[in-house]
Amino acid sequence: MSLEHKTEQRKAVVLAHLELAFADITRSVESGWIDQEFSPLGSRRHIAAVRRRVARRKPGAELDAAIVGRRYLLSIDALAEEYFRPVPRRVRLKRALRALLRAKPANCNGVSS
């Protein structure tokens, strides 16, 4: 088997995998519901939003969040509301500090000696 043929086979496998992965996302969006795996909010914020919305739901209200097994689902509209939801300053500051603490130094200058 030539190197070119092997490279083409690998490309075909990667492309097939991407096609399947994007098909899952597309189906999810087309159904009108997004789970935590594909959420632009990130898994933790998505799950927190679903729990909050499920807890405050009133009887007869339109369904915008649901928990099905281990999947936490938000409707597209609810996801957009959560995405653009105003965040208090102290929460923004906490998130920024956490991100800074988790970040690795870009070079050896950031390492203490």
N, CA, C and O of each residue as an XYZ file, in Angstrom:
452
protein
N       0.847     -1.173      0.000
C       0.000      0.000      0.000
C       0.895      1.239      0.000
O       1.790      1.376      0.835
N       0.641      2.123     -0.936
C       1.473      3.316     -1.047
C       1.106      4.326      0.033
O       0.031      4.276      0.630
N       2.038      5.239      0.257
C       1.830      6.287      1.253
C       0.663      7.195      0.858
O      -0.113      7.620      1.713
N       0.543      7.488     -0.431
C      -0.569      8.321     -0.913
C      -1.914      7.668     -0.644
O      -2.864      8.322     -0.214
N      -1.978      6.356     -0.907
C      -3.232      5.627     -0.705
C      -3.603      5.605      0.786
O      -4.772      5.761      1.140
N      -2.614      5.412      1.644
C      -2.842      5.398      3.080
C      -3.319      6.773      3.563
O      -4.217      6.862      4.400
N      -2.722      7.831      3.038
C      -3.116      9.187      3.396
C      -4.556      9.457      2.974
O      -5.319     10.061      3.728
N      -4.927      9.019      1.786
C      -6.295      9.203      1.300
C      -7.294      8.449      2.174
O      -8.381      8.955      2.451
N      -6.933      7.250      2.607
C      -7.822      6.481      3.480
C      -8.010      7.192      4.824
O      -9.120      7.264      5.350
N      -6.924      7.708      5.361
C      -7.016      8.420      6.638
C      -7.885      9.668      6.509
O      -8.696      9.961      7.387
N      -7.712     10.392      5.423
C      -8.549     11.572      5.187
C     -10.025     11.179      5.112
O     -10.884     11.868      5.663
N     -10.312     10.078      4.434
C     -11.697      9.613      4.295
C     -12.297      9.269      5.655
O     -13.457      9.582      5.922
N     -11.505      8.625      6.517
C     -11.985      8.274      7.860
C     -12.272      9.539      8.670
O     -13.311      9.636      9.324
N     -11.358     10.503      8.627
C     -11.535     11.754      9.375
C     -12.765     12.506      8.859
O     -13.567     12.995      9.654
N     -12.918     12.599      7.556
C     -14.071     13.286      6.977
C     -15.385     12.598      7.344
O     -16.380     13.270      7.618
N     -15.397     11.272      7.352
C     -16.608     10.538      7.738
C     -16.940     10.798      9.205
O     -18.106     10.966      9.562
N     -15.913     10.830     10.049
C     -16.126     11.115     11.470
C     -16.699     12.520     11.665
O     -17.649     12.703     12.426
N     -16.128     13.505     10.985
C     -16.621     14.881     11.091
C     -18.058     14.989     10.605
O     -18.875     15.698     11.193
N     -18.355     14.282      9.532
C     -19.713     14.313      8.990
C     -20.709     13.771     10.008
O     -21.791     14.332     10.179
N     -20.345     12.677     10.686
C     -21.224     12.111     11.710
C     -21.371     13.058     12.898
O     -22.475     13.243     13.412
N     -20.269     13.653     13.333
C     -20.308     14.563     14.486
C     -21.177     15.775     14.177
O     -22.003     16.167     15.001
N     -21.003     16.368     13.014
C     -21.802     17.529     12.657
C     -23.254     17.160     12.396
O     -24.146     17.986     12.589
N     -23.501     15.928     11.958
C     -24.885     15.486     11.769
C     -25.609     15.461     13.105
O     -26.780     15.834     13.177
N     -24.923     15.019     14.184
C     -25.528     15.028     15.522
C     -25.896     16.440     15.941
O     -26.996     16.678     16.441
N     -24.983     17.372     15.738
C     -25.238     18.761     16.113
C     -26.396     19.316     15.290
O     -27.289     19.970     15.828
N     -26.378     19.056     14.002
C     -27.430     19.556     13.110
C     -28.789     19.002     13.511
O     -29.772     19.741     13.564
N     -28.850     17.699     13.794
C     -30.120     17.090     14.216
C     -30.607     17.728     15.508
O     -31.799     17.993     15.666
N     -29.690     17.972     16.423
C     -30.041     18.572     17.706
C     -30.635     19.962     17.505
O     -31.664     20.293     18.094
N     -29.994     20.765     16.680
C     -30.489     22.125     16.421
C     -31.819     22.068     15.686
O     -32.735     22.824     16.009
N     -31.938     21.186     14.707
C     -33.174     21.089     13.937
C     -34.343     20.631     14.803
O     -35.489     20.993     14.536
N     -34.067     19.843     15.835
C     -35.144     19.385     16.717
C     -35.610     20.501     17.642
O     -36.680     20.402     18.244
N     -34.807     21.571     17.762
C     -35.192     22.694     18.604
C     -34.641     22.618     20.012
O     -34.949     23.476     20.839
N     -33.829     21.605     20.307
C     -33.269     21.413     21.640
C     -31.763     21.210     21.550
O     -31.264     20.569     20.625
N     -31.049     21.762     22.521
C     -29.592     21.600     22.591
C     -29.259     20.993     23.950
O     -29.772     21.446     24.974
N     -28.410     19.976     23.967
C     -27.988     19.427     25.255
C     -26.630     20.003     25.650
O     -26.001     20.727     24.878
N     -26.194     19.674     26.850
C     -24.980     20.281     27.396
C     -23.729     19.956     26.578
O     -22.755     20.708     26.618
N     -23.746     18.866     25.850
C     -22.565     18.478     25.072
C     -22.254     19.468     23.956
O     -21.087     19.715     23.652
N     -23.288     20.035     23.346
C     -23.098     20.926     22.206
C     -23.353     22.392     22.537
O     -23.378     23.234     21.639
N     -23.538     22.699     23.800
C     -23.915     24.052     24.191
C     -22.753     25.039     24.124
O     -21.648     24.735     24.573
N     -23.002     26.213     23.568
C     -21.956     27.249     23.564
C     -21.751     27.858     24.951
O     -20.792     28.598     25.169
N     -22.643     27.551     25.883
C     -22.496     28.048     27.242
C     -21.418     27.288     28.011
O     -20.885     27.788     29.002
N     -21.105     26.100     27.558
C     -20.254     25.214     28.332
C     -21.156     24.325     29.171
O     -22.288     24.692     29.487
N     -20.657     23.176     29.521
C     -21.469     22.179     30.195
C     -22.015     22.660     31.549
O     -23.205     22.506     31.824
N     -21.165     23.232     32.379
C     -21.597     23.640     33.730
C     -22.669     24.732     33.694
O     -23.693     24.623     34.369
N     -22.432     25.773     32.914
C     -23.420     26.866     32.832
C     -24.723     26.370     32.218
O     -25.804     26.786     32.635
N     -24.628     25.491     31.238
C     -25.808     24.947     30.582
C     -26.650     24.160     31.593
O     -27.859     24.367     31.695
N     -26.009     23.266     32.329
C     -26.721     22.441     33.309
C     -27.340     23.320     34.393
O     -28.476     23.086     34.805
N     -26.604     24.326     34.855
C     -27.141     25.237     35.876
C     -28.376     25.973     35.344
O     -29.356     26.149     36.067
N     -28.324     26.396     34.097
C     -29.459     27.107     33.493
C     -30.674     26.186     33.400
O     -31.793     26.607     33.692
N     -30.463     24.943     32.999
C     -31.580     23.994     32.894
C     -32.194     23.765     34.275
O     -33.414     23.819     34.431
N     -31.357     23.512     35.267
C     -31.872     23.263     36.622
C     -32.665     24.466     37.137
O     -33.734     24.305     37.726
N     -32.138     25.665     36.913
C     -32.818     26.868     37.367
C     -34.169     27.023     36.674
O     -35.167     27.335     37.324
N     -34.206     26.809     35.369
C     -35.455     26.969     34.612
C     -36.476     25.888     34.974
O     -37.671     26.173     35.052
N     -36.024     24.664     35.193
C     -36.941     23.584     35.570
C     -37.519     23.866     36.955
O     -38.708     23.644     37.183
N     -36.697     24.350     37.876
C     -37.149     24.616     39.245
C     -38.183     25.738     39.298
O     -39.094     25.688     40.124
N     -38.063     26.748     38.436
C     -38.984     27.881     38.510
C     -40.163     27.778     37.544
O     -40.992     28.686     37.488
N     -40.250     26.701     36.795
C     -41.326     26.553     35.811
C     -42.683     26.501     36.505
O     -42.852     25.838     37.529
N     -43.617     27.196     35.939
C     -44.982     27.213     36.464
C     -45.821     26.220     35.671
O     -45.571     26.010     34.484
N     -46.815     25.605     36.312
C     -47.685     24.672     35.590
C     -48.345     25.359     34.388
O     -48.839     26.483     34.489
N     -48.340     24.672     33.278
C     -48.956     25.204     32.064
C     -48.055     26.121     31.259
O     -48.408     26.525     30.151
N     -46.882     26.455     31.812
C     -45.954     27.327     31.082
C     -45.307     26.550     29.940
O     -45.225     25.322     29.960
N     -44.853     27.308     28.948
C     -44.199     26.689     27.796
C     -42.906     25.999     28.237
O     -42.141     26.544     29.033
N     -42.678     24.811     27.718
C     -41.500     24.020     28.075
C     -40.272     24.598     27.376
O     -40.211     24.610     26.147
N     -39.291     25.078     28.148
C     -38.072     25.626     27.551
C     -36.814     24.946     28.070
O     -35.712     25.221     27.594
N     -36.980     24.051     29.054
C     -35.845     23.308     29.599
C     -36.359     21.969     30.111
O     -37.483     21.867     30.602
N     -35.521     20.946     29.989
C     -35.923     19.619     30.449
C     -34.692     18.795     30.790
O     -33.601     19.011     30.262
N     -34.903     17.850     31.685
C     -33.855     16.888     32.029
C     -34.377     15.524     31.609
O     -35.407     15.059     32.097
N     -33.649     14.892     30.695
C     -34.037     13.580     30.191
C     -32.862     12.644     30.427
O     -31.860     12.688     29.713
N     -33.001     11.800     31.436
C     -31.888     10.928     31.796
C     -30.715     11.773     32.259
O     -30.822     12.513     33.236
N     -29.592     11.660     31.551
C     -28.403     12.444     31.884
C     -28.213     13.625     30.941
O     -27.170     14.280     30.954
N     -29.217     13.889     30.130
C     -29.147     15.008     29.189
C     -29.930     16.185     29.738
O     -31.069     16.035     30.179
N     -29.317     17.346     29.708
C     -29.943     18.587     30.148
C     -30.226     19.403     28.891
O     -29.302     19.834     28.200
N     -31.495     19.609     28.602
C     -31.902     20.214     27.335
C     -32.452     21.624     27.521
O     -33.215     21.903     28.446
N     -32.040     22.501     26.614
C     -32.579     23.862     26.543
C     -33.135     24.063     25.145
O     -32.551     23.607     24.161
N     -34.264     24.749     25.065
C     -34.773     25.108     23.739
C     -33.817     26.142     23.142
O     -33.034     26.760     23.863
N     -33.884     26.322     21.841
C     -33.011     27.283     21.168
C     -33.245     28.694     21.725
O     -32.292     29.441     21.950
N     -34.518     29.055     21.944
C     -34.818     30.381     22.485
C     -34.261     30.560     23.891
O     -33.696     31.604     24.214
N     -34.423     29.541     24.721
C     -33.904     29.616     26.095
C     -32.379     29.695     26.086
O     -31.787     30.413     26.891
N     -31.753     28.964     25.185
C     -30.295     29.008     25.071
C     -29.834     30.412     24.697
O     -28.861     30.917     25.257
N     -30.522     31.038     23.763
C     -30.167     32.407     23.358
C     -30.343     33.376     24.528
O     -29.507     34.255     24.737
N     -31.428     33.218     25.292
C     -31.631     34.078     26.468
C     -30.501     33.903     27.468
O     -29.984     34.883     28.004
N     -30.118     32.666     27.719
C     -29.044     32.389     28.683
C     -27.698     32.909     28.176
O     -26.884     33.411     28.951
N     -27.480     32.786     26.898
C     -26.213     33.218     26.308
C     -26.019     34.722     26.478
O     -24.918     35.191     26.766
N     -27.111     35.471     26.294
C     -27.025     36.931     26.374
C     -27.517     37.482     27.712
O     -27.734     38.686     27.848
N     -27.689     36.617     28.680
C     -28.155     37.017     30.007
C     -27.103     37.896     30.680
O     -25.922     37.549     30.692
N     -27.526     39.035     31.241
C     -26.553     39.896     31.926
C     -25.967     39.170     33.146
O     -26.672     38.478     33.879
N     -24.686     39.350     33.331
C     -23.993     38.689     34.439
C     -23.520     39.764     35.415
O     -22.922     40.756     34.998
N     -23.784     39.575     36.718
C     -23.304     40.555     37.693
C     -21.785     40.713     37.642
O     -21.068     39.777     37.288
N     -21.307     41.895     37.995
C     -19.866     42.180     37.934
C     -19.045     41.202     38.748
O     -17.998     40.740     38.292
N     -19.508     40.879     39.954
C     -18.711     39.990     40.799
C     -18.576     38.603     40.181
O     -17.546     37.949     40.344
N     -19.614     38.146     39.471
C     -19.545     36.848     38.800
C     -18.549     36.915     37.646
O     -17.750     36.000     37.448
N     -18.607     38.027     36.875
C     -17.639     38.196     35.784
C     -16.224     38.208     36.322
O     -15.326     37.604     35.734
N     -16.017     38.900     37.449
C     -14.695     38.986     38.054
C     -14.224     37.610     38.520
O     -13.071     37.238     38.305
N     -15.122     36.856     39.159
C     -14.759     35.501     39.610
C     -14.361     34.626     38.425
O     -13.361     33.910     38.483
N     -15.148     34.686     37.348
C     -14.842     33.875     36.160
C     -13.496     34.282     35.559
O     -12.705     33.427     35.159
N     -13.246     35.573     35.499
C     -11.981     36.055     34.936
C     -10.809     35.608     35.792
O      -9.784     35.176     35.264
N     -10.948     35.708     37.117
C      -9.865     35.273     38.010
C      -9.630     33.775     37.907
O      -8.487     33.319     37.878
N     -10.728     32.999     37.852
C     -10.574     31.548     37.691
C      -9.850     31.210     36.390
O      -8.987     30.333     36.359
N     -10.210     31.911     35.323
C      -9.559     31.666     34.033
C      -8.075     32.003     34.109
O      -7.245     31.276     33.564
N      -7.735     33.106     34.783
C      -6.323     33.479     34.928
C      -5.552     32.460     35.755
O      -4.408     32.139     35.434
N      -6.163     31.957     36.803
C      -5.493     30.978     37.657
C      -5.289     29.647     36.944
O      -4.301     28.953     37.186
N      -6.228     29.290     36.062
C      -6.105     28.032     35.322
C      -5.125     28.131     34.162
O      -4.566     27.125     33.726
N      -4.922     29.339     33.666
C      -4.082     29.522     32.473
C      -2.636     29.166     32.780
O      -2.094     29.521     33.827
N      -2.036     28.465     31.851
C      -0.613     28.137     31.984
C       0.213     29.276     31.424
O      -0.214     29.946     30.484
N       1.392     29.506     31.987
C       2.237     30.584     31.454
C       2.614     30.290     30.006
O       2.821     29.139     29.624
N       2.698     31.346     29.216
C       3.025     31.193     27.802
C       4.503     30.857     27.605
O       4.877     30.261     26.595
N       5.341     31.237     28.569
C       6.764     30.928     28.463
C       7.363     30.802     29.863
O       6.638     30.864     30.856
N       8.639     30.633     29.943
C       9.282     30.396     31.231
C       9.285     31.640     32.127
O       9.569     31.523     33.319
N       8.978     32.825     31.588
C       8.953     34.031     32.405
C       7.856     33.987     33.455
O       7.960     34.643     34.492
N       6.796     33.211     33.189
C       5.683     33.123     34.119
C       5.894     32.115     35.219
O       5.057     32.003     36.115
N       6.981     31.381     35.180
C       7.241     30.327     36.164
C       8.086     30.912     37.296
O       9.101     31.564     37.050
N       7.659     30.676     38.538
C       8.453     31.174     39.666
C       9.670     30.280     39.874
O       9.607     29.072     39.648
N      10.766     30.875     40.302
C      11.966     30.072     40.495
C      12.401     30.042     41.928
O      13.402     29.405     42.257
